[in-house]
Amino acid sequence: MAEPQLSVRSARARDLAHRLARRERRSVAEVVERALTDYETRQTGRQSAQAFYADLARDKPSDIDLDAVIREARRPHGGPDLS
């Protein structure tokens, strides 16, 4: 089965993607995927997982017991109201 394709009607974008792919010895698809992922991260303010965990480790140097936190916040559900 053929792979999905992306069509971009910009000669400049095509040339840039091909030039970067040759320079980095990657496929054009890899270059485009990486560029779009980086763009999304910058636009949405999302961090990479690596940066998130590095920040978390710096802010909270000690481990916490997640099971205890869940148990403390757990409240029984009263069930559906059948009246």
C-alpha positions in Angstrom: 0.0 0.0 0.0 1.3 3.5 -0.8 2.3 5.8 1.9 0.3 9.0 2.6 1.6 12.0 0.8 1.7 15.7 1.4 1.4 18.1 -1.5 2.8 21.6 -1.0 2.4 24.1 -3.8 5.4 26.2 -3.0 8.6 25.8 -5.0 10.5 27.5 -2.2 9.3 25.1 0.4 10.0 22.1 -1.8 13.6 23.3 -2.6 14.3 24.1 1.1 13.0 20.6 2.2 15.1 18.8 -0.4 18.2 20.9 0.4 17.8 20.2 4.1 17.2 16.5 3.5 20.4 16.2 1.4 22.4 18.1 3.9 21.2 16.1 6.9 21.1 12.8 4.9 17.5 12.2 5.8 14.3 11.8 3.8 12.3 14.8 2.8 9.4 13.3 4.9 11.6 13.2 8.0 12.8 16.8 7.5 9.2 18.0 7.1 7.9 16.1 10.1 10.7 17.4 12.3 10.1 21.0 11.1 6.4 20.8 11.7 6.8 19.2 15.1 9.2 22.0 16.1 6.8 24.6 14.7 3.9 23.1 16.7 5.9 23.1 19.9 6.9 26.7 19.5 3.3 27.8 18.5 1.5 26.0 21.3 4.1 26.5 24.0 4.3 22.8 24.5 7.5 21.3 25.7 9.2 18.2 24.6 8.9 15.3 27.0 12.6 15.5 27.7 12.4 19.2 28.7 9.2 18.6 30.7 10.8 15.9 32.8 14.0 17.9 33.2 11.9 20.8 34.6 9.9 18.5 36.8 13.1 17.0 38.2 14.5 20.4 38.9 11.3 21.7 40.5 10.4 18.6 42.5 13.7 16.8 43.3 12.1 14.2 45.5 9.8 11.4 44.4 6.2 11.4 45.4 3.9 8.5 46.1 1.4 8.8 43.3 -0.8 6.0 44.7 -1.1 7.9 48.0 -2.0 11.1 46.2 -4.7 9.2 44.3 -6.0 7.5 47.4 -6.3 10.9 49.2 -8.3 12.5 46.4 -10.5 9.5 45.7 -14.2 9.9 46.6 -16.8 7.2 46.2 -19.5 7.8 43.6 -23.0 7.8 44.9 -24.3 5.9 41.9 -26.9 7.0 39.4 -30.0 8.7 40.5 -32.8 6.4 39.5 -35.7 8.4 41.0 
